[in-house]
């Protein structure tokens, strides 16, 4: 597989992530809930990126992660607390 040389050559949709900024935001969210009686439960559909979900869970501000579909849940086995939301 060849790597694109220009942003215009990326297959779409594509997630472009600034890891330092993402890490800073994850740390800020974790710090916000620290010492409070609440925890975060990020929704996987917002980014659909397993390494990012792992980073969110590793920040200690999260109690688990949420998936909207069974397909998301299957690729998302990154923690022990997974909430699957389903329309009835």
N, C-alpha and C positions, 0 to 999 in steps of 0.2 A: 504494500500500500504506500503510495506516495503522499508526502505531506504538502499541503497547499502552500504556495509562496506568498499569496496575497489574500486578504480577507474576502475579496470577491470570489475566490476559488473554493471557499469553504462550502461543503454540502450543507444544505439547510433542512430542517432547523439545526442550529449548532449552539451549544452553550459556550460562551466566552466568559471566563471567570478570572477576575483579579484576586488571586489567593490572599495576598496581604490585606486587601480591603475586606474580603469575606471573613477572614480570621478576626480582624478588628471588630467587625459587626457582630460576629458570634460571641466574642468575649464581652462586648458591651451588653448584649442581651442577657448573657449569663450573669454578669455583675448586677444588672437591674433587678433580677429576681432573687439574688443572693440575700439570705436572711428574711425572706418573705414566705408566706404560706402558699405560694403559687409556684408552678413550674411551667416551662415551655413545652409544647408538643408541636414541633414544626410539621408542616404539611409537605410531603414529598413531591406532590404535583407542582409545587412552585418552581422546582429546579430539576427534578428527576436525575439527580447526580448522587450516586452512592458515596463517593469519597466526601462530598459536601455534607451528606446526612451523617456520616461517621464523625466528621469534625463537629457538627452540631451536638451530637450525643456525647462526645468526649469533653465538651466544655462544662459539664456538670450542671447546667441550668435547665436541662431537659429531663423530662420524666419518661419520654418515649418519642415515637414518631407516628404520624398519621399517613395513611394511604387511602386513595379514593377507589382503587380498583384492585382486583385480585392480581392482575398482571404486575401492578406496582409493588404489591406486597411480596410477590415471588422474588423480585430482584432486590428487594429492600431488606432482606434478612440480615440486619446489621446490629440489632439489639434484641433485648428480651421483652420489650414492651411495644407492641405494634397495634395501633387502632385502625381497623378497616372500616371506613365509612361507606355505606351502600344506600342507594336510593331504593325505596320500596315501591 
